[in-house]
Amino acid sequence: TLEQLYKKFKKGHIFSVSDIESMKKSSANALKQCFEESDRVTQFDRGLNRLQFETAKAMVNAYFKSELAAVKKGENVEYIDAELELSRSMNFTLRGREITAEFKGSADLVMRRDGTIRVIDFKTGNVKSAELGVKEFEMSAFAKKPKALQLMLYAWMARGTYPNEAIETQIISLPRPGDRSLSVKLTMESAEDEAAFEEVLQEVIFEMTDPEIPLSANADFIYAAFEPVLGGEETA
């Protein structure tokens, strides 16, 4: 829904109070259209689907309310793109071979706010600042903070696209859209920062491709389901 509403603007558009008010007013109909076009929803006038629709409507409405407050206070908000495809490649040596690793991602929303490019990732669930609390460029730290890794990847890829601009990455948790503090405190402002993060990425790829390191279940990762298969072995 947010993508649909933002895509109506051209790159470089500076948002006015009336722009935000118009999107806020149109959001309920835009959301209804998205639900109607969904292959997973047959009806949303009752039951769980109705609850999800009303929840989504409240979240989107609250988001535009927070944006309206920012613009009214004088914040200069320039539109760049919604669902912007970011990519960047990295060359390094892997077990004696020169390889190129390509990274791709889609940023929910990219804007220039008061001169700083802001790469935004929307989350429909609650996100806590502690989930982004990475203090150093170490793989072990990022392994415990996947949302922090996601934001740093966005920042690294965005620097490849906008090398001479200040860049910040941020999660907007739609249950609390007014909280704009959900970002990683590590910076990606210098060549040294980029090199340190690239070392983390190289280490991740090295371990992923090392046949001596077995794949194993991570009890802390609740989304991986491990089920028995014939022969008594387990698979994900």
Secondary structure, 3 states (H helix, E strand, C coil): CHHHHHCCCCCCCECCHHHHHHHHHHHHHHHHHHHHHCCCCCCCCCHHHHHHHHHHHHHHHHHHHHHHHHHHCCCCEEEEEEEEEEEEEEEEEECCEEEEEEEEEEEEEEEEECCEEEEEEEECCCCCHHHHCCCCCCHHHHHCCHHHHHHHHHHHHHHHHCCCCCEEEEEEECCCCCCCCCCCCCCCCCHHHHHHHHHHHHHHHHHHCCCCCCCCCCCCCCCCCCEECCCCCEEC
